[in-house]
Every structure is written in structure tokens, then in C-alpha cells.
């Protein structure tokens, strides 16, 4: 315990020296991050903007917020850490990002901004290649542009991804959408 305490104090000293002593406070026998200083935390920004987008009723403002949230998300939370404690937050942020992209893409489709919507879907599919809703959105966009070969290719990509990753076929919803779009 004595060595641990010494190492911790040394780490806090080095951190204070590197980022400034006002960043870490010792109050009531606890070390705390000083939230009153000027700082930026991408996770906090992502969560705040995602919450604002979810609550926003104005579609123009909502679109802007969703784009901003999508741009902030840079991939898995703390990807270099393989510990179990990080998994719940990593999964939650990932799911929020996918939900944001789906909502954003639906708004873009409504506005006829199909290329931009497809761009967001394709980026999200690189992070979550077996998300059927993303694949269905891509198929819908291709169908709206009259590109049936791309619809077929997207459906094949979905089928392959599901088969390779979880050994399952596409859902009935995906199969029905594919058949409807190809008829």
C-alpha cells in the first residue's frame, strides 16, 4: 500500500506538471478533475450533442447536430484498452453513433441528399458491418437512384457479413426489402 500510494502521488505530480496544476484538485481526500477550467472532452461533446439532436424538433437544427455528432465519433472508445470495464461504455457510444447515423441518413433521404446519406452509411458500415439496418438504408438509397446492381451487391455484402461473423442469414425484414426493391 505504501508503494502504491507513492506511485499514485508521483503519477498525479507528473500529470499536474504536464497539463497544469489547476487541472487536478485534491478536495476532501479525493483527487478530482477540475471541471471549471477550459477543457474539451470528445466523449462529453458527443453525448451532449447526441442528446440535443434527440430532443431537437426543428429538422434543420437536428440535421446539423446529427452531422456534428457523427463527425465527433472517431471509432471505438479507448480502443487500446482491452479490459472489461471499458466495454459497456464502448458499446453504448457505438450504439449511439449508429443510431445517430441512421437518424441522420433518414433525414438526408427525406431531403433527397442521397449521396451524402450513403456516405454516412458506408462509414458506419466500416465500424459495424453486420448491422442490418445500415445495409437496408444503403439498399434503399441505391434503389432510389435506380441502381439495382448496387442493391444486389449491398444485399450480398450483408449476407456475407452475417454468415462470416455470426453464421446467420439476413432477417426476414432484410429479405423482404431486397425482394421488393429488386422487383
C-alpha positions in Angstrom: 0.0 0.0 0.0 2.8 2.5 0.8 4.4 1.9 -2.6 1.1 2.2 -4.4 0.4 5.4 -2.6 3.9 6.8 -3.6 3.4 5.7 -7.3 0.0 7.3 -7.4 1.3 10.6 -6.0 4.2 10.6 -8.5 1.7 9.9 -11.3 -0.5 12.8 -10.2 2.6 15.0 -9.8 3.7 14.2 -13.4 0.1 14.8 -14.7 -0.1 18.1 -13.0 3.2 19.1 -14.4 2.3 18.0 -17.9 -1.2 19.6 -18.1 -1.2 22.2 -15.3 -1.7 22.0 -11.6 -5.2 23.5 -11.8 -6.5 20.5 -13.8 -6.3 18.1 -10.8 -7.7 19.1 -7.4 -7.4 17.4 -4.1 -10.6 18.0 -2.2 -11.9 16.1 0.9 -9.3 13.4 0.5 -10.2 12.8 -3.2 -8.4 13.7 -6.4 -10.8 15.3 -8.9 -10.7 16.7 -12.3 -11.3 20.5 -12.2 -14.3 20.9 -14.5 -14.3 24.7 -14.0 -11.2 25.1 -16.3 -11.4 25.5 -20.0 -11.2 22.0 -21.4 -12.7 19.8 -24.2 -13.6 16.2 -23.9 -14.8 14.5 -27.1 -16.9 11.9 -25.3 -18.7 14.6 -23.3 -19.2 16.6 -26.5 -20.5 13.5 -28.4 -23.0 12.7 -25.6 -24.2 16.2 -25.3 -24.7 16.8 -29.0 -26.4 13.4 -29.4 -28.8 14.2 -26.6 -29.5 17.6 -28.1 -30.2 16.0 -31.5 -32.6 13.5 -30.0 -34.6 16.3 -28.4 -34.5 18.8 -31.3 -37.8 19.2 -33.1 -36.5 21.5 -35.9 -35.3 19.2 -38.7 -32.6 21.6 -39.9 -31.1 22.0 -36.5 -31.4 18.3 -35.8 -29.6 17.6 -39.1 -26.8 19.9 -38.1 -26.5 18.3 -34.7 -26.5 14.8 -36.0 -23.8 15.7 -38.6 -21.7 17.2 -35.8 -22.1 14.1 -33.6 -21.2 11.8 -36.5 -18.1 13.9 -37.1 -17.0 13.8 -33.5 -17.2 10.0 -33.3 -13.9 8.6 -34.3 -14.3 4.9 -33.6 -14.2 2.7 -30.6 -13.9 4.3 -27.2 -10.4 3.7 -25.8 -9.5 1.0 -28.4 -6.1 0.4 -26.9 -7.6 -0.8 -23.7 -8.7 -4.5 -23.6 -10.1 -4.5 -20.1 -13.7 -5.5 -19.4 -14.5 -2.2 -17.5 -14.4 -0.2 -20.8 -16.8 -2.5 -22.8 -20.1 -1.1 -21.5 -19.2 2.5 -22.4 -17.6 1.4 -25.6 -20.8 -0.4 -26.7 -23.1 2.4 -25.5 -21.2 5.0 -27.5 -21.0 2.8 -30.6 -24.8 2.1 -30.4 -25.4 5.9 -30.0 -23.3 6.6 -33.0 -25.1 4.0 -35.2 -28.5 5.4 -34.0 -27.3 8.9 -34.9 -26.2 7.8 -38.4 -29.5 6.1 -39.0 -31.4 9.1 -38.0 -29.1 11.4 -40.0 -29.4 9.2 -43.1 -33.2 9.1 -42.8 -33.3 12.9 -42.7 -30.9 13.1 -45.7 -33.1 10.7 -47.7 -36.1 12.8 -46.9 -34.3 15.8 -48.3 -33.0 14.0 -51.4 -29.4 14.2 -50.3 -28.8 10.6 -51.2 -25.0 10.7 -51.9 -24.4 12.3 -48.5 -26.7 9.8 -46.8 -24.9 6.9 -48.5 -21.5 8.3 -47.4 -22.5 8.3 -43.8 -24.0 4.8 -44.1 -20.8 3.5 -45.7 -18.6 5.0 -43.0 -20.8 3.4 -40.3 -20.7 0.0 -42.1 -16.9 0.0 -41.8 -17.5 0.1 -38.0 -20.4 -2.3 -37.9 -20.5 -4.4 -41.0 -23.3 -6.7 -39.8 -25.8 -4.0 -38.8 -28.8 -4.9 -41.0 -30.5 -1.5 -40.6 -27.5 0.2 -42.1 -27.4 -2.3 -45.0 -31.1 -1.7 -45.6 -30.6 2.0 -45.7 -27.9 1.6 -48.3 -30.2 -0.7 -50.4 -33.0 1.9 -50.2 -30.6 4.7 -51.3 -29.4 2.6 -54.2 -33.0 1.8 -55.2 -33.9 5.5 -55.1 -31.1 6.2 -57.5 -32.3 3.3 -59.8 -29.1 1.3 -59.2 -30.4 -2.3 -58.9 -27.0 -3.9 -59.3 -25.8 -1.9 -56.2 -28.9 -3.0 -54.3 -27.9 -6.7 -55.1 -24.3 -6.1 -54.2 -25.3 -4.5 -50.9 -27.6 -7.4 -50.1 -24.7 -9.8 -50.9 -22.4 -7.9 -48.6 -25.0 -8.1 -45.8 -25.4 -11.8 -46.3 -21.7 -12.5 -46.4 -21.1 -10.3 -43.3 -23.8 -12.1 -41.3 -22.6 -15.5 -42.4 -19.0 -14.8 -41.6 -19.5 -13.1 -38.3 -22.4 -14.8 -36.7 -23.3 -17.6 -39.0 -26.8 -16.4 -39.7 -28.9 -15.4 -42.7 -30.4 -11.9 -43.1 -33.6 -11.2 -41.3 -37.0 -11.5 -42.9 -37.2 -7.7 -43.0 -34.0 -7.5 -45.0 -35.0 -10.3 -47.3 -38.4 -8.7 -48.0 -36.9 -5.3 -48.6 -34.4 -6.8 -51.0 -37.1 -8.7 -52.9 -39.3 -5.6 -53.0 -36.5 -3.4 -54.3 -35.5 -5.9 -57.0 -39.0 -6.5 -58.3 
